[in-house]
Amino acid sequence: MINIPITKILFLDIETVGISKDYNTCKSERPEIAEQFSKYFDWFQKRFPEDHDKSFDYVFSKRTALVPEFAKIVCVSVSFVTDKGDIKSQTFSGDDEKQVLLDSQNLLERCGKLGFYLCGHNLKNFDIPMLAKRMVINGLLPPSILPSYDTKPWEIKAIDTKEIWQFGSYTSIGSLDLMCTCMDIPSPKEGEITGEKVHDAYWIDGKLKEIAEYCERDVKVLVDVIKKLKELK
């Protein structure tokens, strides 16, 4: 089912938070970003209709981590499988987003030159555009392994496990947690930190280490998923 050698797959996950702790903090520290957020507040409410009666602060804290223009990447974790079957992993995390992205840029550029494919869950709709946009915003050139505006669909070197699980149906459900449960793979969502808690865990609790560990668990599960898919007969 997966024809690419597992030794040529770079498993990747990222963790993001809102660019500031809350809307009022953003108004104080990044007024130009806060102004743009206010202009797009209606878009957020349409995108997340359950927030239609929520405050600016609530929407900012809950949703900006999902939108590159208003987000900040605090962790990038990757793994690959060696020819001997060992799993090698590396994680870049920190408060300095540009340094996290610079470290990631260097690694991704090397992997691209070695012919690796990226693998992630919802990779094409979230991780790739988030990484590329945040790199541009931070004055960095996205590595060639990330698709650009002129990359043809069949040239994208990415394996998206969400696309695999949907089997062409864009209306089907397909979270990584659900996919793992159905495939009898231990879920990465069993720790204290989960995706929806990352913003507060970072800005309020200062749990960057725990966020990185959560990110690493997601990457480990991706390896398990691909291994199981490659074993299908």
RATA-V597539 format. One line per field, one symbol per residue. burial: # if it has 16 or more other ideal C-beta (glycine too) atoms within 10 Angstrom, else .. Layout:
burial = ???
This chain:
burial = .#...#..###############.###.....##..#......##.....#..#.#..##########.############.........###...##.######.###.##...######.##.##########.##.#.##.###........##########........#.##.##....#..##...#.#.#######...##.##############.##.......
